Structures are given as C-alpha cells and as structure tokens.
Amino acid sequence: MTHPKVLASAHLRQRYGIKEENRSWLWPAVISLIAAITWFIWSGLNAANPDVRYELLSFEVVNDQSISVTYSISVKDINIDHSCSIVARDIDKNTIGEISDLMPATSLKSGTNTRTPTLMLDMSYFHLK
C-alpha cells in the first residue's frame, strides 16, 4: 500500500518509481470493439437473408442420355429475370451435363418456386475409357 502523499506528488511518484496509468489505448480499443460488433451483426444479417435461396429436392435418371433435376428456388426480386446453372458430374468430378435454367420474371411467384429441368448428358466421355 502506497502512502497518499506519495501518490499526490508527481515528484515523489517519480522518486519511488510509480508510473502514471496510461489509458491512451482505451478509446481506440472501445471504437475497434464497436466496429467489430457492428460488422458481425451486419454480415450475419446479410448472410442470413441472401437474394437467392435454392435447395436440391431430387433427381431422376430418365434414360442413359438424360437426367431430370428438381429444385426449389426463392428470390427476393421477382420482377427481374433469373437463371440457374445446373451441372451434372460423374464419380470422378468430370462435367457430363450442364444446363442454364432461365426463369423469366413473369414465371416467378413470391415464395418458393419449384423447377424441374432435364439435362442431356454427354456420353462421349464414357466411350473413351
């Protein structure tokens, strides 16, 4: 415990090696903490409410050359055209089919839209092996 007269006098504090409390870091730390919390809240809300949400519901092999894919999609803005790229890959991750499912604004409704496009598969890859 330090005597109150020592703490009151700058000369005695220097004489006995008592350093001044340096709190110059406090305001930058508080501002940085507020900025970090604000950014986390903003990014969390932005990631939780994307412009487009989709979910693969099912797929069905129609025949050796085609596959049917059923998916649901929800978009925020139904007044603009949207498109969804669907890619079929084999077990080695080679692309064997690809389609761009175009959705005109007039065909979309608010809420969830269910789509079922059919992909034509490129079977020439399998003949090479």
C-alpha positions, 0 to 999 in steps of 0.5 A, spaced: 500 500 500 502 506 497 502 512 502 497 518 499 502 523 499 506 519 495 501 518 490 499 526 490 506 528 488 508 527 481 515 528 484 515 523 489 511 518 484 517 519 480 522 518 486 519 511 488 518 509 481 510 509 480 508 510 473 502 514 471 496 509 468 496 510 461 489 509 458 491 512 451 489 505 448 482 505 451 478 509 446 481 506 440 480 499 443 472 501 445 471 504 437 475 497 434 470 493 439 464 497 436 466 496 429 467 489 430 460 488 433 457 492 428 460 488 422 458 481 425 451 483 426 451 486 419 454 480 415 450 475 419 444 479 417 446 479 410 448 472 410 442 470 413 437 473 408 441 472 401 437 474 394 437 467 392 435 461 396 435 454 392 435 447 395 436 440 391 429 436 392 431 430 387 433 427 381 431 422 376 435 418 371 430 418 365 434 414 360 442 413 359 442 420 355 438 424 360 437 426 367 431 430 370 433 435 376 428 438 381 429 444 385 426 449 389 428 456 388 426 463 392 428 470 390 427 476 393 426 480 386 421 477 382 420 482 377 427 481 374 429 475 370 433 469 373 437 463 371 440 457 374 446 453 372 445 446 373 451 441 372 451 434 372 458 430 374 460 423 374 464 419 380 470 422 378 468 430 378 468 430 370 462 435 367 457 430 363 451 435 363 450 442 364 444 446 363 442 454 364 435 454 367 432 461 365 426 463 369 423 469 366 420 474 371 413 473 369 414 465 371 416 467 378 411 467 384 413 470 391 415 464 395 418 458 393 418 456 386 419 449 384 423 447 377 424 441 374 429 441 368 432 435 364 439 435 362 442 431 356 448 428 358 454 427 354 456 420 353 462 421 349 466 421 355 464 414 357 466 411 350 473 413 351 475 409 357 
